[in-house]
């Protein structure tokens, strides 16, 4: 199920399986690459928080995400534990490797 936190503009997605680490998915509304990562998180039954980022690339939040994700200036960006990862294909590979069936 989904809890909507209007004040912080984020959704907390609840699933059957909790990850061992906190997961935050940074997205823009309507982004197809963000949806691709959402599908993978759902497939892996991982619990995560979703946070919508501002559209402007000059916004301090976007600048911080770009710095933390190794210079990737696009969304989605995912934070797993203390690690930030950008690019939907890289994120999906990471999720498969760390949370997929062993």
C-alpha positions in Angstrom: 0.0 0.0 0.0 1.0 3.6 -0.3 1.1 6.3 2.3 1.1 9.9 0.9 2.9 12.6 2.9 1.6 15.8 1.3 3.7 18.1 3.3 7.0 16.5 2.2 5.8 15.6 -1.3 7.0 12.0 -0.9 5.4 8.6 -1.0 6.3 5.8 1.3 5.8 2.6 -0.6 5.2 -0.4 1.6 5.8 -3.9 0.3 5.9 -7.5 1.5 9.7 -7.6 2.0 11.8 -5.0 3.7 15.3 -4.2 2.5 18.2 -4.4 4.9 18.9 -0.8 4.1 16.8 2.4 3.7 16.0 3.1 0.1 15.0 6.5 -1.3 14.0 6.9 -4.9 14.3 10.5 -6.3 11.9 11.1 -9.2 10.2 13.6 -11.5 6.5 13.2 -12.2 5.8 11.4 -15.5 9.4 10.2 -15.9 9.4 6.8 -17.8 12.9 5.9 -16.5 11.6 6.5 -12.9 8.7 4.2 -13.6 11.1 1.5 -14.8 12.9 1.6 -11.4 9.6 1.6 -9.6 8.6 -1.6 -11.4 11.9 -3.3 -10.4 11.4 -2.2 -6.7 7.9 -3.7 -6.8 9.1 -6.9 -8.5 11.7 -7.3 -5.8 9.1 -6.4 -3.1 11.4 -3.8 -1.6 10.1 -1.0 0.7 11.2 2.5 -0.3 10.5 6.1 0.1 9.8 8.2 -3.0 10.8 11.9 -3.1 9.9 14.2 -6.0 12.7 16.5 -7.0 12.3 20.0 -8.4 12.3 20.4 -12.2 15.0 23.0 -12.2 18.5 21.6 -12.5 19.8 24.7 -10.6 17.7 23.8 -7.5 20.0 23.0 -4.6 18.4 19.6 -4.1 19.1 18.6 -7.8 22.7 19.9 -7.5 23.2 17.9 -4.3 21.8 14.7 -6.0 24.1 15.3 -9.0 27.1 15.6 -6.8 26.3 12.5 -4.7 25.5 10.4 -7.7 28.8 10.9 -9.4 27.8 13.8 -11.7 24.6 12.2 -13.1 22.2 15.2 -13.6 19.1 13.2 -14.4 16.5 11.2 -12.5 16.0 8.6 -11.3 18.5 8.6 -8.5 18.3 6.0 -5.8 19.9 6.2 -2.4 20.5 2.8 -0.8 22.0 3.1 2.7 24.5 5.9 2.2 25.2 5.2 -1.5 23.6 7.3 -4.3 23.2 5.7 -7.8 22.0 7.4 -11.0 20.8 6.1 -14.3 17.8 3.7 -14.4 19.7 0.8 -16.1 22.6 1.0 -13.5 20.0 1.2 -10.7 18.2 -1.9 -11.9 21.4 -3.8 -12.2 22.4 -2.8 -8.7 19.0 -3.8 -7.3 19.2 -7.2 -9.0 22.7 -7.8 -7.7 22.0 -6.7 -4.1 18.4 -7.7 -3.6 17.5 -10.2 -6.4 17.3 -14.0 -5.9 20.7 -15.5 -5.0 
